[in-house]
Amino acid sequence: MLGPVYPRVVSCGPVKRLLLVCYYFPPAAGGGVARALSFARYLPPLGWQVTVLCADHASAPLADVSRPIDLPPGVEVIRVPMPENAARGRRAVIGGKSGRPSGMYRAARHVSSWIWVPDSFAPWAPIATMYARQRLERGGVNAILSTSPPDTVHLVGLGLTTALPWVVDFRDPWIGLTYKRPPTPIHAWRQRKLRDAVLARADLVLATTRASAEHLSKAAPPGKRIAVLPNGWDPDFTQASTHVEPSRRLRLVYTGTLWDVPVAKSFFAALARALAEANTRALEVDIVGPYESAEKDLVQKLGLGDIVRFVGQVGYEESRRRQQEADVLLLLQVHGPGYHLAIPGKLYEYLASSRPVLAFLPPGEGADLVARVGGWVVSQEDERGIESALVRLLRGERPQGESPARQMLAYEYRRDKIAAQLAQLLNEVTR
């Protein structure tokens, strides 16, 4: 297996050090891991050595031990445990790598929204702040960056009384005020107070989309600098040795977590109708990643047990390989208030592949990216449109695949290039 592809540009000045505060870091798995990992891997050759402050792997619901972390020499990783009672509660409701019990999870999440602000990770913040202070006392740190979700990581930054520049990175907007409705006005007030305090203290705010940056600017103090640093994809993918047998049926592949994604129900129902209308079973769908048990139950109820395969969680390499072997890549995004501000992280890996893309997204930057590469975009709320797109696939039509324009667009979103942009921003805030 090839090692990571590091940036070719090497800093000629003195090396500085960034304290990177995140919750998820390998061997933890999930959408939030890749951004923090890419910063730790690609910043050192650009003049920024990294100390990662993260949760220990036992505090994360998912893990991927199939892929080496491959960090450059000099990168420190400080793992902070979640208090045992809180960790035990989270493990009980998250479940394993597949088939999470849906009702138990939603009930536990509802209860936690009453108890913890900004989120159920809040018990981790005081311990992480203590570890961060101890590391700062050792010296050598030039800047701090906290990246969310969970929003709790920014409480660590707030708890550090230091003159060091603090960069706040929002992979998603402040979740308690966008994707999840606070249970009471008091909870909403507390969420706003914490978010506004973070925005006021930060020396630089990062957002992953233009819409998210505009949303944050409305809450930030006048003149606060907010920059867009998009998510991306890793250029170090190598073909895994595992092999998926070729199929005579049209293969749709979804990779990622299928937890709390209402459009999945609409998709499965539309798929059953499309297969009946086309009078064929010449299609298969692979759901590659953790899922909820309710989704599998629905598939069986609709008579799609021989069509939809729930693969469960796989390693990074196998996930990327299955993307390459798809006839059409399927993108499903959670919809509701606030989700138009984000772009699903998997979309960037999809763009980097040569495979056609069928996406069920709200209008916004994610939908625009899919359309720019010739993919098909259907609103998540348009059940007839979802069915129509599936019928077109069964009749032999396909979204556009690889093209020079798509390759150029994907190149813009390589994570080593994005890390170079971050290095420049860090140089500016520490100048």
KAQUI-V354222 format. One record per residue. N is the residue number from 1. RES is the residue in three letters. SS is DSSP state (a for helix, b for strand, c for the rest). PSI is psi in radians with two decimals (* if undefined). NEAR is the number of other ideal C-beta (glycine too) atoms within 8 Angstrom. Layout:
{{N;RES;SS;PSI;NEAR} {N;RES;SS;PSI;NEAR}}
This chain:
{{1;MET;c;2.35;5} {2;LEU;c;2.64;5} {3;GLY;c;3.14;6} {4;PRO;c;2.66;7} {5;VAL;c;1.83;7} {6;TYR;c;2.72;10} {7;PRO;c;2.55;11} {8;ARG;c;-0.44;5} {9;VAL;c;2.13;7} {10;VAL;c;2.32;8} {11;SER;c;2.45;10} {12;CYS;c;-0.16;4} {13;GLY;c;-3.07;5} {14;PRO;c;2.54;4} {15;VAL;c;2.31;9} {16;LYS;b;3.03;11} {17;ARG;b;2.37;11} {18;LEU;b;2.28;16} {19;LEU;b;1.92;14} {20;LEU;b;1.93;13} {21;VAL;b;2.04;14} {22;CYS;c;2.90;13} {23;TYR;c;-0.86;14} {24;TYR;c;2.29;11} {25;PHE;c;2.53;14} {26;PRO;c;2.49;9} {27;PRO;c;0.14;8} {28;ALA;b;2.61;14} {29;ALA;c;2.91;11} {30;GLY;c;3.01;10} {31;GLY;c;-0.48;9} {32;GLY;c;-0.13;12} {33;VAL;a;-0.71;12} {34;ALA;a;-0.66;11} {35;ARG;a;-0.85;13} {36;ALA;a;-0.72;15} {37;LEU;a;-0.72;11} {38;SER;a;-0.64;14} {39;PHE;a;-0.78;15} {40;ALA;a;-0.53;14} {41;ARG;a;-0.66;14} {42;TYR;a;-0.26;14} {43;LEU;c;-0.65;16} {44;PRO;a;-0.76;13} {45;PRO;a;-0.18;12} {46;LEU;a;0.21;13} {47;GLY;c;0.13;13} {48;TRP;b;1.79;13} {49;GLN;b;2.77;11} {50;VAL;b;2.37;13} {51;THR;b;2.06;14} {52;VAL;b;2.21;13} {53;LEU;b;1.95;14} {54;CYS;b;3.05;15} {55;ALA;b;2.65;15} {56;ASP;c;2.74;9} {57;HIS;a;-0.40;9} {58;ALA;a;-0.32;7} {59;SER;a;0.00;11} {60;ALA;c;2.50;12} {61;PRO;c;-0.46;7} {62;LEU;c;2.64;11} {63;ALA;b;2.62;8} {64;ASP;c;1.79;12} {65;VAL;c;0.12;6} {66;SER;c;-0.24;8} {67;ARG;c;2.18;9} {68;PRO;c;2.55;4} {69;ILE;c;-0.65;7} {70;ASP;c;1.05;6} {71;LEU;c;2.55;7} {72;PRO;c;2.74;8} {73;PRO;c;2.47;3} {74;GLY;c;-0.24;6} {75;VAL;c;2.22;13} {76;GLU;b;2.51;8} {77;VAL;b;2.02;10} {78;ILE;b;2.05;10} {79;ARG;b;2.22;9} {80;VAL;b;2.15;12} {81;PRO;c;2.60;11} {82;MET;c;2.47;15} {83;PRO;c;2.38;9} {84;GLU;a;-0.73;7} {85;ASN;a;-0.76;7} {86;ALA;a;-0.71;11} {87;ALA;a;-0.70;12} {88;ARG;a;-0.72;8} {89;GLY;a;-0.70;10} {90;ARG;a;-0.73;12} {91;ARG;a;-0.59;8} {92;ALA;a;-0.59;8} {93;VAL;a;-0.41;10} {94;ILE;a;-0.72;8} {95;GLY;c;-2.90;8} {96;GLY;c;-2.67;5} {97;LYS;c;-0.06;6} {98;SER;c;2.73;9} {99;GLY;c;0.78;11} {100;ARG;b;2.36;13} {101;PRO;c;2.08;9} {102;SER;a;-0.88;9} {103;GLY;a;-0.72;7} {104;MET;a;-0.73;9} {105;TYR;a;-0.81;15} {106;ARG;a;-0.67;9} {107;ALA;a;-0.77;8} {108;ALA;a;-0.69;11} {109;ARG;a;-0.66;10} {110;HIS;a;-0.77;9} {111;VAL;a;-0.76;8} {112;SER;a;-0.54;11} {113;SER;a;-0.42;12} {114;TRP;a;-0.57;8} {115;ILE;a;-0.78;6} {116;TRP;c;2.35;10} {117;VAL;c;2.24;9} {118;PRO;c;-0.25;14} {119;ASP;c;3.14;13} {120;SER;c;-0.07;11} {121;PHE;c;-0.03;12} {122;ALA;a;-0.62;11} {123;PRO;a;-0.31;11} {124;TRP;a;-0.48;15} {125;ALA;a;-0.83;13} {126;PRO;a;-0.70;8} {127;ILE;a;-0.75;12} {128;ALA;a;-0.65;14} {129;THR;a;-0.71;12} {130;MET;a;-0.80;8} {131;TYR;a;-0.70;11} {132;ALA;a;-0.73;15} {133;ARG;a;-0.73;9} {134;GLN;a;-0.69;8} {135;ARG;a;-0.69;13} {136;LEU;a;-0.59;12} {137;GLU;a;-0.46;6} {138;ARG;c;-0.30;6} {139;GLY;c;3.04;5} {140;GLY;c;-0.03;5} {141;VAL;c;2.33;12} {142;ASN;c;-0.34;9} {143;ALA;b;2.79;14} {144;ILE;b;2.41;15} {145;LEU;b;2.19;14} {146;SER;b;2.35;14} {147;THR;b;2.22;14} {148;SER;b;2.85;14} {149;PRO;c;2.87;9} {150;PRO;c;2.65;11} {151;ASP;c;-0.34;14} {152;THR;c;-0.55;14} {153;VAL;a;-0.51;16} {154;HIS;a;-0.36;12} {155;LEU;a;-0.48;13} {156;VAL;a;-0.80;15} {157;GLY;a;-0.71;15} {158;LEU;a;-0.55;10} {159;GLY;c;-0.04;10} {160;LEU;c;1.95;13} {161;THR;c;1.63;3} {162;THR;c;2.70;6} {163;ALA;c;0.03;2} {164;LEU;c;2.53;11} {165;PRO;b;2.44;10} {166;TRP;b;2.11;14} {167;VAL;b;2.23;16} {168;VAL;b;2.11;14} {169;ASP;b;2.06;11} {170;PHE;b;1.75;14} {171;ARG;c;-0.61;11} {172;ASP;c;2.77;12} {173;PRO;c;3.00;14} {174;TRP;c;1.92;11} {175;ILE;a;-0.64;14} {176;GLY;a;-0.27;14} {177;LEU;a;0.07;11} {178;THR;c;-1.24;13} {179;TYR;c;-0.54;10} {180;LYS;c;2.22;7} {181;ARG;c;2.18;4} {182;PRO;c;2.52;12} {183;PRO;c;-0.43;7} {184;THR;c;2.84;7} {185;PRO;a;-0.56;6} {186;ILE;a;-0.73;6} {187;HIS;a;-0.72;13} {188;ALA;a;-0.72;11} {189;TRP;a;-0.75;8} {190;ARG;a;-0.71;10} {191;GLN;a;-0.78;14} {192;ARG;a;-0.72;10} {193;LYS;a;-0.77;8} {194;LEU;a;-0.80;14} {195;ARG;a;-0.80;14} {196;ASP;a;-0.62;9} {197;ALA;a;-0.71;9} {198;VAL;a;-0.81;12} {199;LEU;a;-0.62;14} {200;ALA;a;-0.68;9} {201;ARG;a;-0.47;8} {202;ALA;c;2.46;12} {203;ASP;c;-0.44;7} {204;LEU;b;2.39;13} {205;VAL;b;2.31;15} {206;LEU;b;2.44;14} {207;ALA;b;2.72;15} {208;THR;c;-0.21;13} {209;THR;c;2.80;13} {210;ARG;a;-0.69;8} {211;ALA;a;-0.70;10} {212;SER;a;-0.69;14} {213;ALA;a;-0.73;13} {214;GLU;a;-0.68;8} {215;HIS;a;-0.77;12} {216;LEU;a;-0.59;14} {217;SER;a;-0.45;9} {218;LYS;a;-0.44;6} {219;ALA;a;-0.33;9} {220;ALA;c;2.73;11} {221;PRO;c;2.65;6} {222;PRO;c;2.37;4} {223;GLY;c;-0.07;4} {224;LYS;c;2.29;11} {225;ARG;c;2.18;7} {226;ILE;b;2.13;12} {227;ALA;b;2.64;10} {228;VAL;b;2.08;10} {229;LEU;c;1.72;11} {230;PRO;c;2.86;10} {231;ASN;c;3.13;11} {232;GLY;c;-2.75;11} {233;TRP;b;2.67;11} {234;ASP;c;2.31;10} {235;PRO;c;0.19;9} {236;ASP;c;0.36;8} {237;PHE;c;2.33;7} {238;THR;c;2.57;7} {239;GLN;c;2.27;7} {240;ALA;c;2.79;9} {241;SER;c;-0.40;4} {242;THR;c;2.52;6} {243;HIS;c;2.34;4} {244;VAL;c;2.22;7} {245;GLU;c;2.40;4} {246;PRO;c;2.66;4} {247;SER;c;2.59;6} {248;ARG;c;-0.12;4} {249;ARG;c;2.70;8} {250;LEU;b;2.17;10} {251;ARG;b;2.04;13} {252;LEU;b;2.38;15} {253;VAL;b;2.23;14} {254;TYR;b;2.21;14} {255;THR;b;2.38;11} {256;GLY;c;-3.10;10} {257;THR;c;2.25;9} {258;LEU;b;1.08;13} {259;TRP;c;2.22;9} {260;ASP;c;0.84;7} {261;VAL;c;1.58;9} {262;PRO;c;-0.54;10} {263;VAL;a;-0.34;12} {264;ALA;a;-0.68;10} {265;LYS;a;-0.73;9} {266;SER;a;-0.68;12} {267;PHE;a;-0.82;12} {268;PHE;a;-0.71;14} {269;ALA;a;-0.73;10} {270;ALA;a;-0.62;13} {271;LEU;a;-0.74;16} {272;ALA;a;-0.72;11} {273;ARG;a;-0.71;9} {274;ALA;a;-0.72;12} {275;LEU;a;-0.66;13} {276;ALA;a;-0.71;7} {277;GLU;a;-0.72;8} {278;ALA;a;-0.16;9} {279;ASN;c;0.90;4} {280;THR;c;2.77;7} {281;ARG;c;0.36;7} {282;ALA;c;0.90;7} {283;LEU;b;2.54;15} {284;GLU;b;2.59;11} {285;VAL;b;2.18;13} {286;ASP;b;2.10;12} {287;ILE;b;1.81;12} {288;VAL;b;1.74;13} {289;GLY;b;3.02;14} {290;PRO;c;2.61;11} {291;TYR;b;2.98;15} {292;GLU;b;2.56;13} {293;SER;a;-0.53;10} {294;ALA;a;-0.57;8} {295;GLU;a;-0.75;14} {296;LYS;a;-0.67;11} {297;ASP;a;-0.72;8} {298;LEU;a;-0.72;10} {299;VAL;a;-0.76;13} {300;GLN;a;-0.71;9} {301;LYS;a;-0.60;6} {302;LEU;c;0.00;10} {303;GLY;c;0.52;6} {304;LEU;c;0.33;12} {305;GLY;c;-0.49;7} {306;ASP;c;-0.02;4} {307;ILE;c;-0.77;11} {308;VAL;b;2.18;11} {309;ARG;b;2.15;7} {310;PHE;b;1.76;11} {311;VAL;b;-0.57;9} {312;GLY;b;-3.06;11} {313;GLN;c;2.39;9} {314;VAL;c;2.98;10} {315;GLY;c;2.90;10} {316;TYR;a;-0.81;9} {317;GLU;a;-0.77;13} {318;GLU;a;-0.63;12} {319;SER;a;-0.81;12} {320;ARG;a;-0.64;11} {321;ARG;a;-0.72;12} {322;ARG;a;-0.56;15} {323;GLN;a;-0.78;14} {324;GLN;a;-0.49;10} {325;GLU;c;-0.01;8} {326;ALA;c;2.58;13} {327;ASP;c;-0.68;8} {328;VAL;b;2.33;15} {329;LEU;b;2.36;15} {330;LEU;b;2.29;11} {331;LEU;b;2.08;15} {332;LEU;b;2.31;11} {333;GLN;c;2.50;14} {334;VAL;c;2.40;9} {335;HIS;c;2.77;9} {336;GLY;c;-3.07;7} {337;PRO;c;2.27;6} {338;GLY;c;-0.36;10} {339;TYR;a;-0.25;12} {340;HIS;a;-0.22;8} {341;LEU;a;-0.25;12} {342;ALA;c;2.79;13} {343;ILE;c;2.21;13} {344;PRO;c;2.30;11} {345;GLY;c;-0.58;11} {346;LYS;a;-0.38;10} {347;LEU;a;-0.61;14} {348;TYR;a;-0.66;14} {349;GLU;a;-0.67;12} {350;TYR;a;-0.75;12} {351;LEU;a;-0.61;14} {352;ALA;a;-0.29;9} {353;SER;c;3.02;10} {354;SER;c;0.20;6} {355;ARG;c;2.55;12} {356;PRO;b;2.65;13} {357;VAL;b;2.28;15} {358;LEU;b;2.03;15} {359;ALA;b;2.39;15} {360;PHE;b;1.69;14} {361;LEU;c;2.72;15} {362;PRO;c;2.81;11} {363;PRO;c;2.44;6} {364;GLY;c;-2.89;12} {365;GLU;a;-0.62;9} {366;GLY;a;-0.80;14} {367;ALA;a;-0.65;12} {368;ASP;a;-0.70;8} {369;LEU;a;-0.76;12} {370;VAL;a;-0.77;15} {371;ALA;a;-0.62;9} {372;ARG;a;-0.47;8} {373;VAL;c;0.25;13} {374;GLY;c;0.29;10} {375;GLY;c;2.96;12} {376;TRP;b;2.34;10} {377;VAL;b;2.23;10} {378;VAL;b;2.40;13} {379;SER;c;2.47;10} {380;GLN;c;-0.45;13} {381;GLU;c;-0.03;5} {382;ASP;c;1.46;8} {383;GLU;a;-0.65;9} {384;ARG;a;-0.63;7} {385;GLY;a;-0.67;9} {386;ILE;a;-0.80;13} {387;GLU;a;-0.74;13} {388;SER;a;-0.72;9} {389;ALA;a;-0.69;11} {390;LEU;a;-0.66;12} {391;VAL;a;-0.70;11} {392;ARG;a;-0.72;8} {393;LEU;a;-0.75;14} {394;LEU;a;-0.43;13} {395;ARG;c;0.00;7} {396;GLY;c;-0.05;5} {397;GLU;c;2.66;5} {398;ARG;c;2.52;9} {399;PRO;c;2.84;10} {400;GLN;c;2.49;9} {401;GLY;c;-2.27;9} {402;GLU;c;2.52;5} {403;SER;c;2.76;9} {404;PRO;a;-0.68;5} {405;ALA;a;-0.65;8} {406;ARG;a;-0.69;13} {407;GLN;a;-0.71;9} {408;MET;a;-0.70;8} {409;LEU;a;-0.76;12} {410;ALA;a;-0.64;12} {411;TYR;a;-0.59;8} {412;GLU;a;-0.43;7} {413;TYR;c;0.32;15} {414;ARG;b;2.42;12} {415;ARG;a;-0.44;14} {416;ASP;a;-0.61;12} {417;LYS;a;-0.67;12} {418;ILE;a;-0.65;14} {419;ALA;a;-0.61;15} {420;ALA;a;-0.64;12} {421;GLN;a;-0.71;9} {422;LEU;a;-0.70;12} {423;ALA;a;-0.71;13} {424;GLN;a;-0.72;8} {425;LEU;a;-0.71;13} {426;LEU;a;-0.67;15} {427;ASN;a;-0.64;9} {428;GLU;a;-0.75;7} {429;VAL;a;-0.31;11} {430;THR;c;0.04;9} {431;ARG;c;*;4}}
